[in-house]
Amino acid sequence: MRQTRRSHLRSLALTTGSLMAAPTFAATSPMPFGEEFPALDSLAVGDWWTKKPKGKSAPPLMTVPRDKVVAFALYTQDSGVLKLTAQLYPLKPGEAREARLEFERDGQWTEAARVEVVFPGWSAHFRVGGWDASVNVPYRVRHGEAAMFTGVIRRDPVDKDEIVIANMSCNSSRTTGFRPEIIDNLLAQDPDLLFFAGDQTYRHTEHTAGWIEFGLQFRDVMRDRPTISIPDDHDVGHPNLWGENGKLSTRKDNADGGYFYPVEYVNMVQRQQSWHLPDAVDPAPIQRGITVYFTRMRLGGVDFAILEDRKFKSAPFGNIPAMGPRPDHINDPSYDPASIDLPGLQLLGDRQLKFLSAWGEDWQGAEMKVVLSQTAFCGAVHMHGKRNDRLLADLDCNGWPQTGRNRALEALRRCQAVHLCGDQHLAVVVKHGIDEWGDAPYSFTSPALVNTIYGRWWHPLDEKPGPNPVPDSPLPWTGDFKDGLGNKISMMAYANPPDIEDEQQRADGYGLARFDKKSRRVTFECWPRFADSKDGANAQFPGWPIQVEMAANDGRKPVAWLPELLFKEAKDLVVQVLKADGSEIISTLRIQGNRYQAPVFADGEYTVKAGQDRPEKSVLDKVKATPTKEAAGTKEITL
């Protein structure tokens, strides 16, 4: 019998052993990041209350009335575990270093946990086991007698046919103040999940102040729905980031790889932004003790793999031949892309590839799959920074190294997962190609939320569409192209800024991805920052919305077929096809109904497995593929 919300809250109050917080720091050092970095996060350490931010684009004051010190909160829930992070303003000497989490039922509030506020960073972290995801639960985080932040833990919308994800990134710190034009639209559109793909703040050495600034801007939409936030390069104080498994970077441009700010600072950024995500699937730290957070989360029957696509990536400097004045930029059209795709280079790294492989086979609680990461698996951009600054290849994107890019896309393709990301400051929808154009998944890169940092444009040199342009598109340059790294991409839509100097014409905004579980379709929407969502689809950037079939995320052309499977007394099973010798998984999918006929992409013998949530039982063993569906016949299967 389903537990009532009242009894659920009562049990939480009584089982404090299931409530855990992140590690805490006993001292409040004026220089928590060492004497080499005395001013790092200066607005939130030391005698912070004596410091006032300076400059035209300064962050907000950290000194607030003491009944306002709980700035905001963000949370996720998955598999019966609620995780919530509350971000506090810096606390003064003598103030309690403790935050409290309370839940409400019928006007009665029950305290569920007390945790220590973590320094540096001034965040408080609550982990609640045994969470009942079937009901909405109001919450509040309290500090002292009067400080409070309130919201609602939403129930898991498993009964909804359509799950809506807001796709956002790149929130310029040069434009201060609130974001009412974005928040009003998001509240009206009411997404089920918020995804912030990175660069939530560009305050490189003042993350706590920048993170609080971001939270104030978006807290009214974050407070009552789950939020996934993952830091990118600017969040940890870098112009670009090639993590190289956590080594120490010594170059100002970071092109040698690693991190050049102290481990304690990097971990503080990750803790503030991502502690509230479901527990890391492989939590072992990388070099020097830098933490990891790559994980999965399920919401409403949609399964999200959350990646860290900078942390393990190889750096250009010292690893590939020099190609120009910058180690990460290439502008010589005669260069051979294969010359920089060298053995041993990493993109996602072995640990994340192993995770993606396992995630693709596990469909518990899932009907559709999505991969979330910081940046795109291609270089879908021509102009960088200024309207006439053409760049052939930018190694900061995930189109390099190409072999790593292809391995990542193969993992997505096997389970027909779509990809959502940000970072590029240019909204695009592309269909990737590995061996052929269109044989790999779709990807939606969101525009910059506020684009006063860096403009980018899609503008082919010959100003012609590629082969197979999008029919009836209002955009002139869609179709099949190669990016500057030699990767095959099919451009579906792009949102070039007409004038990066004009606030109304910077092509900033956000994306929505609508996952229709019944039809297995995904609709991408792209909304300008100053659009009015009440105007409907006509208010979107030209070229959107775009609707794609989930099945089209595997665009390989079948050359043969396996027998049709007719499952007796079972439906909506997970079906896996693999080569008979076990050397390669071809696909792992949750089918609809009780019939499924699998395509294959080479002649030979195959094995098919099936199960309720995982492919646990062999149902066809070493069966030979046939060139037509009809010739393959039908097999009745009883699990």
C-alpha positions in Angstrom: 0.0 0.0 0.0 1.3 3.4 -0.9 2.6 5.4 2.1 0.7 8.6 2.9 2.6 11.8 2.8 1.9 12.4 6.5 3.4 9.0 7.5 6.2 9.5 5.0 7.2 12.8 6.6 6.9 11.3 10.1 9.3 8.4 9.1 11.8 10.9 7.7 11.8 12.8 11.0 12.5 9.6 12.9 15.2 8.2 10.6 17.9 10.8 10.7 20.5 8.1 10.1 19.4 8.2 6.4 20.1 12.0 6.2 23.7 12.8 5.3 25.7 15.9 4.4 28.8 16.6 2.4 32.2 16.7 4.2 32.6 19.9 6.2 35.5 22.1 7.2 36.0 22.9 10.8 37.8 26.2 10.3 37.0 29.4 8.4 40.4 30.2 7.1 41.0 33.7 5.5 42.9 31.9 2.8 41.3 28.4 2.4 43.0 27.9 -1.0 46.5 28.5 0.2 48.9 31.5 0.3 49.6 31.2 -3.4 45.9 32.3 -4.0 45.1 34.8 -1.2 42.4 36.5 -3.1 40.6 33.5 -4.6 36.8 33.6 -3.7 37.7 36.8 -1.8 34.2 38.1 -1.6 33.2 35.1 0.5 36.3 34.4 2.7 38.2 36.2 5.4 36.7 39.6 6.4 34.2 39.3 3.5 31.7 41.7 5.1 34.2 44.6 4.7 34.6 44.0 1.0 32.4 45.6 -1.7 32.4 44.3 -5.3 33.8 46.9 -7.7 33.2 47.7 -11.3 30.3 48.2 -13.7 29.4 44.5 -13.8 30.1 43.7 -10.2 28.3 40.8 -8.5 25.6 41.5 -5.8 26.7 42.4 -2.3 27.3 39.4 -0.1 26.0 41.5 3.0 22.3 41.0 3.3 19.8 41.2 6.1 20.2 38.2 8.3 16.7 36.9 7.6 17.8 36.6 3.9 21.0 34.5 4.3 19.5 31.4 2.6 19.8 32.5 -1.0 18.3 29.5 -2.9 18.1 25.8 -3.1 18.1 23.2 -5.8 17.4 19.4 -5.8 17.0 16.1 -7.6 15.4 12.8 -6.7 16.0 9.4 -8.1 15.4 5.8 -6.9 14.0 6.9 -3.6 16.7 9.3 -2.7 16.2 13.1 -2.5 19.3 15.3 -2.6 19.1 19.0 -1.9 21.7 21.7 -1.8 20.9 25.0 -0.1 23.2 27.9 -0.9 23.7 30.5 1.9 25.3 33.9 1.8 28.5 34.0 3.7 28.0 33.8 7.5 29.5 36.2 10.0 31.6 35.2 13.0 29.4 33.9 15.8 26.5 33.0 13.5 25.3 29.4 13.6 27.0 27.2 11.0 24.0 25.0 10.7 21.0 24.8 8.3 17.7 22.9 8.8 15.5 21.2 6.3 11.7 20.9 7.0 8.8 19.4 5.1 5.1 20.4 5.3 1.8 18.5 5.4 -1.6 20.2 6.0 0.1 23.3 7.4 2.3 21.4 9.8 6.0 21.6 9.4 8.3 18.8 10.5 12.1 19.1 10.8 13.8 16.3 8.9 17.5 17.2 9.2 20.2 19.6 10.4 23.5 19.8 8.7 26.7 21.9 9.0 27.2 24.7 6.5 30.3 23.8 4.4 33.2 26.2 4.2 34.6 27.3 1.8 31.5 27.9 -0.3 28.8 28.3 2.3 26.6 25.5 1.0 24.5 23.0 3.0 23.7 19.5 1.7 20.8 17.2 2.6 20.4 13.6 1.5 17.1 12.0 2.3 16.6 8.2 1.8 13.3 6.4 1.5 11.8 9.3 -0.5 8.2 8.9 -1.7 8.3 10.3 -5.2 4.5 10.0 -5.8 3.5 13.2 -4.0 4.4 16.9 -4.0 6.0 18.0 -0.8 6.6 21.6 0.3 10.0 22.2 1.8 11.9 25.0 3.5 15.5 25.5 4.4 16.1 27.5 7.5 19.0 29.3 9.2 18.8 30.9 12.6 15.4 32.2 13.7 14.2 34.0 10.6 16.1 33.1 7.4 14.2 30.8 5.2 13.9 29.6 1.6 10.8 27.7 0.4 9.9 25.5 -2.5 8.2 22.3 -3.5 9.7 18.9 -4.2 7.7 17.8 -7.2 6.4 14.3 -7.6 7.9 12.2 -10.3 5.6 12.8 -13.3 5.6 9.2 -14.5 2.0 9.5 -15.6 2.6 12.3 -18.0 2.8 11.5 -21.7 5.2 14.4 -22.4 8.2 15.3 -20.3 9.7 18.7 -20.9 13.3 19.7 -20.4 14.7 23.2 -20.4 18.1 23.3 -22.0 20.3 26.2 -20.9 23.9 27.4 -20.6 26.3 30.4 -20.8 24.8 33.0 -18.4 26.9 36.2 -19.0 28.1 37.9 -15.9 28.6 41.1 -17.8 24.9 41.5 -17.9 24.0 41.8 -14.2 20.6 41.9 -12.5 17.6 39.6 -12.9 16.4 37.7 -16.0 12.6 38.4 -15.9 12.2 37.9 -19.7 13.5 34.3 -19.3 12.0 33.5 -16.0 8.5 34.6 -17.0 8.5 32.4 -20.1 9.9 29.4 -18.2 7.3 29.7 -15.5 4.6 29.8 -18.2 6.0 26.9 -20.1 6.5 24.9 -16.8 9.2 22.4 -17.7 9.5 19.3 -15.7 13.3 19.6 -15.4 15.9 22.3 -15.7 19.3 21.5 -17.2 22.1 24.1 -16.9 24.9 22.8 -19.1 27.7 25.0 -17.8 29.1 28.5 -17.5 26.4 29.4 -15.0 28.8 32.2 -14.0 31.9 33.8 -15.6 33.3 35.2 -12.4 36.4 33.1 -12.7 38.0 33.8 -9.3 34.8 34.6 -7.3 32.6 31.5 -7.8 30.6 31.8 -4.5 29.5 35.4 -5.4 28.9 34.4 -9.0 27.0 31.3 -8.1 24.8 33.2 -5.6 24.2 35.8 -8.4 23.1 33.0 -10.7 20.9 31.5 -8.1 19.1 34.8 -7.4 18.4 35.1 -11.2 16.9 31.6 -11.5 15.7 30.6 -8.1 12.1 31.3 -8.8 12.0 28.6 -11.4 14.4 26.3 -9.6 12.7 26.3 -6.3 9.8 23.9 -7.3 11.3 21.6 -9.9 14.4 19.4 -10.2 17.5 21.0 -11.5 20.6 19.5 -13.1 23.6 21.8 -13.2 27.1 20.9 -14.3 30.0 23.3 -14.2 32.0 24.1 -17.4 35.3 25.8 -18.0 34.4 29.3 -16.9 32.8 28.1 -13.7 36.1 26.8 -12.5 38.0 29.9 -13.7 39.3 28.7 -17.1 39.1 30.2 -20.5 39.0 26.6 -21.8 39.4 23.3 -20.0 41.0 20.0 -21.0 40.9 18.2 -17.7 43.5 15.5 -18.5 42.3 13.4 -15.5 43.0 16.3 -13.0 46.7 17.1 -13.5 48.1 20.5 -12.7 48.0 23.0 -15.5 50.8 25.7 -15.7 49.8 27.5 -18.9 47.6 30.6 -18.8 45.6 29.3 -21.8 45.3 25.8 -20.1 46.2 24.2 -23.4 48.6 21.8 -21.5 45.6 20.3 -19.8 44.5 19.9 -16.2 43.3 22.6 -13.7 45.3 25.6 -12.6 43.3 26.6 -9.6 43.7 24.6 -6.3 41.9 21.4 -5.9 40.0 22.9 -3.0 38.6 25.6 -5.3 37.6 23.1 -8.1 35.9 20.8 -5.5 34.1 23.8 -4.0 32.7 24.7 -7.4 31.6 21.2 -8.1 30.1 20.8 -4.6 28.1 24.0 -4.9 26.8 23.2 -8.4 26.5 19.4 -8.5 26.4 17.8 -5.1 22.6 17.6 -5.3 22.8 15.3 -8.3 22.2 11.6 -7.8 25.3 9.9 -6.3 28.2 9.5 -8.8 28.1 6.1 -10.4 31.9 5.8 -10.1 32.9 8.2 -7.3 36.7 7.6 -7.2 38.4 11.0 -7.4 40.8 11.7 -10.3 44.4 13.0 -9.8 45.2 15.2 -6.8 41.8 14.4 -5.2 39.5 16.3 -7.6 36.0 14.8 -7.2 33.8 13.5 -10.0 30.0 13.6 -10.4 29.0 11.8 -13.6 25.8 9.9 -13.0 22.3 9.1 -14.1 18.9 10.4 -13.2 15.4 9.2 -14.1 12.4 11.5 -14.3 9.0 10.7 -15.7 10.2 7.6 -17.6 13.1 9.5 -19.3 16.6 8.4 -18.3 19.4 11.0 -18.3 23.1 10.2 -18.4 25.0 13.2 -17.0 28.5 13.4 -18.3 31.7 15.4 -17.5 33.0 15.9 -21.0 36.0 18.2 -20.0 37.4 16.2 -17.0 39.2 13.4 -18.8 39.7 15.1 -22.2 43.3 15.3 -23.6 44.8 18.7 -24.1 46.2 19.9 -27.5 49.6 21.3 -26.3 52.2 18.6 -26.2 49.9 15.9 -27.6 49.4 17.0 -31.3 51.5 18.8 -33.9 51.4 22.6 -33.6 48.9 24.0 -36.2 48.9 27.7 -35.6 49.5 30.5 -33.2 47.2 28.8 -30.6 47.5 25.2 -29.7 43.7 24.8 -29.8 42.9 26.6 -33.1 43.5 25.5 -36.7 43.0 27.7 -39.7 45.0 25.9 -42.4 42.5 24.4 -44.9 45.3 22.0 -46.2 45.8 20.3 -42.8 44.8 16.6 -42.5 42.3 16.0 -39.7 43.7 12.6 -39.2 47.0 14.2 -38.1 45.5 15.3 -34.8 43.4 12.1 -34.1 46.3 10.2 -32.5 46.3 7.0 -30.5 46.0 7.4 -26.8 44.0 10.7 -26.9 40.9 10.7 -24.7 37.6 12.5 -24.8 35.2 11.0 -22.3 37.7 8.6 -20.9 37.4 4.9 -20.2 35.4 5.4 -17.0 32.6 7.4 -18.6 32.5 5.1 -21.7 32.1 2.1 -19.4 29.3 4.0 -17.6 27.6 4.8 -20.9 27.8 1.2 -22.0 26.2 0.0 -18.8 23.6 2.8 -18.8 22.6 1.9 -22.3 21.7 -1.7 -21.3 19.8 -0.7 -18.1 16.2 0.5 -18.8 14.8 0.3 -15.3 12.3 3.2 -15.0 13.0 4.3 -18.5 11.2 4.6 -21.8 13.5 7.1 -23.6 17.1 8.0 -23.0 19.0 11.3 -23.1 22.7 12.3 -22.7 23.5 15.6 -21.0 26.9 17.2 -21.3 28.7 20.5 -21.5 29.5 20.8 -25.2 28.7 19.4 -28.7 30.3 16.4 -30.4 31.2 18.5 -33.4 32.4 22.0 -34.4 29.1 23.3 -35.8 30.3 26.9 -36.2 32.4 29.0 -38.6 32.7 32.5 -37.2 34.1 33.0 -33.7 34.0 36.1 -31.5 33.4 38.6 -34.3 31.3 38.4 -37.4 34.2 38.1 -39.8 36.6 36.0 -37.7 36.6 32.6 -39.4 38.1 29.6 -37.7 38.3 26.2 -39.3 38.7 24.0 -36.2 38.3 24.7 -32.5 39.7 21.8 -30.4 37.7 23.0 -27.4 34.6 21.3 -28.8 33.9 17.6 -28.5 34.5 17.0 -32.2 38.1 16.4 -31.2 39.7 13.9 -30.7 37.6 12.3 -33.5 38.0 8.7 -32.4 36.8 9.6 -28.9 33.9 11.5 -30.4 32.8 8.5 -32.5 33.0 6.1 -29.6 30.7 8.4 -27.5 28.2 8.7 -30.4 28.2 4.9 -30.9 27.2 4.5 -27.2 24.3 6.9 -27.7 23.3 5.3 -30.9 23.0 1.8 -29.5 20.2 3.0 -27.2 18.8 5.7 -29.5 19.6 8.5 -27.0 19.4 12.1 -28.0 22.1 14.6 -26.8 21.5 18.0 -25.1 24.3 20.4 -24.4 25.4 24.0 -24.4 28.7 26.0 -24.4 28.9 27.0 -28.0 26.9 30.3 -27.8 25.2 29.3 -31.0 22.0 27.3 -31.0 22.1 24.4 -33.4 20.4 21.1 -34.1 22.6 18.7 -35.9 22.3 15.0 -36.8 25.7 13.4 -36.4 27.3 11.0 -38.8 30.1 8.5 -38.0 30.7 6.4 -41.2 27.9 8.1 -43.2 25.9 11.3 -42.9 22.9 10.8 -40.6 23.9 7.4 -39.1 24.3 8.7 -35.6 22.1 10.7 -33.0 20.6 14.1 -33.0 22.1 16.8 -30.8 20.6 20.1 -29.6 23.0 22.8 -28.5 21.2 25.6 -26.6 21.9 29.2 -27.2 23.7 31.3 -24.6 21.2 32.4 -22.0 22.7 35.9 -22.1 25.3 36.5 -24.8 27.4 39.4 -23.9 30.6 37.3 -23.9 31.2 35.8 -27.3 29.4 35.6 -30.6 29.4 32.7 -33.0 27.9 32.1 -36.4 27.2 29.2 -38.8 28.2 30.6 -42.2 29.7 28.2 -44.9 32.4 29.8 -46.9 30.6 29.1 -50.2 27.3 30.3 -48.8 25.5 27.3 -50.2 23.4 24.6 -48.6 24.8 21.2 -48.2 23.4 18.1 -49.9 20.0 17.0 -48.5 19.0 20.4 -47.0 16.0 20.5 -44.7 12.8 20.8 -46.9 11.0 24.2 -46.6 13.5 25.5 -44.0 13.6 29.3 -43.7 17.4 29.0 -43.2 19.7 29.0 -46.3 22.5 26.7 -45.1 21.1 23.4 -43.9 22.1 20.0 -45.2 25.2 17.7 -45.0 28.6 19.2 -44.2 31.9 18.3 -42.6 33.1 20.3 -39.7 36.6 21.6 -39.5 37.7 18.4 -37.9 36.4 16.2 -40.7 33.3 15.0 -38.7 30.1 14.4 -40.7 27.2 16.6 -39.6 23.8 17.3 -41.0 22.7 20.9 -40.1 19.0 21.0 -39.2 18.8 24.5 -37.8 21.0 27.3 -36.4 20.3 30.7 -34.8 22.9 33.2 -35.9 23.0 36.6 -34.1 22.1 39.5 -36.4 24.1 42.0 -34.3 26.1 40.9 -31.3 26.4 44.6 -30.2 22.6 44.9 -30.0 21.1 43.4 -26.8 17.9 42.5 -28.8 19.8 40.8 -31.6 22.4 38.5 -29.9 20.5 35.3 -30.6 20.5 34.4 -26.9 17.8 32.5 -25.1 17.2 28.8 -24.2 15.9 25.5 -25.5 13.1 23.2 -24.7 13.1 19.5 -25.5 9.8 17.7 -25.3 9.9 13.9 -25.0 6.6 12.3 -26.1 6.7 8.8 -24.6 3.7 7.4 -26.5 4.9 8.4 -30.0 8.6 8.2 -29.1 9.2 11.6 -30.6 11.4 14.5 -29.4 10.5 18.1 -30.3 13.2 20.7 -30.0 12.2 24.3 -29.4 14.4 27.3 -29.4 13.2 30.5 -27.7 14.9 33.9 -28.0 15.6 35.7 -24.8 13.1 38.4 -25.4 10.4 36.3 -27.0 6.9 36.1 -25.6 6.0 32.4 -25.2 2.3 33.3 -25.5 2.9 34.0 -29.2 3.4 30.2 -29.7 5.7 28.6 -32.2 6.0 31.8 -34.3 8.0 33.4 -31.4 10.8 30.8 -31.8 14.0 31.2 -33.8 13.5 30.6 -37.5 14.0 26.9 -38.3 12.4 25.7 -35.0 10.5 23.7 -33.8 12.1 20.5 -35.0 10.5 17.1 -34.4 12.6 13.9 -34.6 11.8 10.2 -34.1 13.6 8.5 -31.2 14.4 5.6 -33.6 16.2 8.1 -35.9 18.9 8.5 -33.3 20.2 5.3 -34.8 20.4 6.2 -38.5 22.3 3.2 -39.8 20.8 1.7 -42.9 19.7 -1.9 -42.4 21.2 -4.5 -44.7 19.5 -7.5 -43.1 16.8 -8.5 -40.6 16.4 -10.9 -37.8 13.1 -12.8 -37.2 10.2 -10.9 -35.9 9.7 -11.6 -32.1 6.2 -12.1 -30.8 6.4 -12.1 -27.0 3.6 -14.1 -25.4 2.3 -12.7 -22.0 4.7 -9.8 -22.0 5.1 -6.4 -23.6 7.3 -3.3 -23.6 10.4 -5.5 -22.9 14.0 -4.5 -23.3 15.5 -6.3 -26.3 19.2 -6.4 -27.1 20.9 -7.5 -30.3 24.5 -8.5 -30.3 26.9 -10.4 -32.6 26.8 -14.1 -32.0 30.4 -14.2 -30.8 29.6 -11.4 -28.2 32.1 -9.0 -29.7 29.7 -6.1 -30.3 26.4 -4.9 -29.0 24.3 -3.6 -31.9 21.3 -2.2 -30.0 19.5 -2.3 -26.7 16.0 -0.8 -26.7 12.7 -0.9 -24.8 10.2 -1.9 -27.4 6.6 -0.9 -27.5 4.0 -3.6 -27.4 4.8 -7.3 -27.8 6.2 -7.4 -31.4 9.7 -6.4 -32.6 11.8 -7.1 -35.6 15.4 -6.0 -35.2 17.4 -4.6 -38.2 21.1 -5.4 -38.4 23.8 -3.6 -40.4 26.0 -6.4 -41.6 25.4 -10.0 -42.7 26.2 -12.7 -40.1 24.9 -14.5 -37.0 23.4 -12.7 -34.1 22.1 -13.4 -30.6 19.0 -11.6 -29.1 18.4 -11.2 -25.4 15.3 -9.8 -23.6 14.0 -8.9 -20.2 11.7 -6.6 -18.3 14.3 -3.9 -17.6 17.6 -5.5 -18.8 18.4 -8.0 -21.5 18.8 -10.9 -19.1 17.6 -14.0 -21.1 18.7 -15.2 -24.5 15.7 -15.6 -26.8 17.5 -16.2 -30.1 20.9 -17.8 -30.2 23.2 -17.5 -33.2 20.5 -16.8 -35.7 21.5 -15.8 -39.2 20.2 -12.5 -40.6 18.2 -12.5 -43.8 18.1 -9.7 -46.5 14.3 -9.1 -46.1 11.9 -8.8 -43.3 9.6 -11.3 -44.8 12.2 -14.0 -45.3 13.2 -13.7 -41.6 9.8 -15.0 -40.4 8.3 -14.8 -36.9 9.3 -16.5 -33.6 7.0 -16.8 -30.6 8.8 -16.2 -27.4 7.8 -17.0 -23.8 10.1 -15.5 -21.1 
